[in-house]
Amino acid sequence: MNLVLTNKGTVTCTLQGWPGVSFVGDGNGTQIGQAAVFDRASPHATVTVAPGATATSVLRIVQAGNYSSADCKPTPADGFRVYPPGQKASVFAAKSGLTACASKSVSLLTVSGLK
């Protein structure tokens, strides 16, 4: 799936690297399981984003059903918490129909560098 970050400000900004992404749930933004692994093989040059423009990253999701219930601890997710590179503030991206693994030993998410 494509993860799209939109510059909603009035000035141009730059981003470089990978967004931080994790499943969240419980209706309150609680992180579920392990955060996304960075695909370090993906290009990650500095991206200049004008007001209203976007930067995109590919988010790969492995199905929780590929793991045993004991290893995964399947848990419904409400969506994703996304941290733009270099930021401490996050945004919430709602997405229904997701199942995360509550276990920290299973990694379901991989994210590419922004372009």
N, C-alpha and C positions, 0 to 999 in steps of 0.2 A: 504494500500500500504506500502511497505517497503521503508524506507529512509536509504540509505547506505552511510556512510562516509568512505572515503578511505584515509589512511595515504600516502600522496604523497612525504613525506620527506625522509630523509636518516637515521633518528634515531627513535627509539621506543617512543611512546607517551602514555599517559594515559588520559582517559576521564571518567567522572563520572556524572551521572544525565541525564537530558533531553535536547535535542537540542531545541533552540528557532526556531519556524517555523511560517511563515505567507504567505498569498497569496500576490503576487505582480503583477502589471500591468502597463498600459499606455506606454509600451515599454521602460520604464526608471527605473523600480524597485520600483515604488511607492507602499507602503503597502496598501492593500485593507482590510478594516474591522479589526476584532479582531485577535490577534495572537493566536496560538494554546494553548489550555489548557493542562497542564501537567497531565497525568494519574498517580497520586501519588500512586496508588495501584500496579503499575508495578514495577518489580525488577529494581534496579538502582545501582548495585555494580560497583566498579571501573573496567574499561575495559582497558586492555593493548593492544595497536595496533602497531604491528611491521610495518616497511616500506613495503608498498604494501598491507597490510592487511586491513580489514574493521571492522567497528562496525555498528550495525543495530538497528533501532528503527521502531516501527510500527506507521504509521500515518493514523489515521482514519478520513475520510472526510464525513460529512453529506451533502446530496444534497441540494443545495440552493433552489430547487423547492419544498422542504418540507415546505417552509415558504411563506407567502404572499409577493407579490412584494413590498407592502408598508412597511412591517416589515424588509425585506431583502435588498432591493435596489440591485437586481442582477447586477453584473458587470463581464465582461470577465476578466480572469486572464491569465498572461503569464507563470506562474509557481510559485515557492516558494523561499523565502529568508530563508536560514538556518544558524543559529548560533550554532556552536559546543558548548557544555557546557563550561562555563567559558571563552569564547572568545568574543571579541568585533568586530572582523572582520567576515563578513558573506560570504556565497557562494550562487550563484543563481543556482537553478535547474529548467530548462525549462520543461514545461509540457503543451501540447496543450489541448484544449477542456474543460478547467476548468471554472466554474462559481463560483465566490465568492459573499459574501454579503458585500456591502459597509457599511451597518449599523453596528455600534459597539455593538448593543444590541443583535446580533445574533452570536453565536459561532459555526463554522462549523468544526474546526480542533481540534483533540485531539492527543497528541503524547506520546508514551511510553518512558521509560528510555532506554538508550543504552545498548546493550548486544553484 
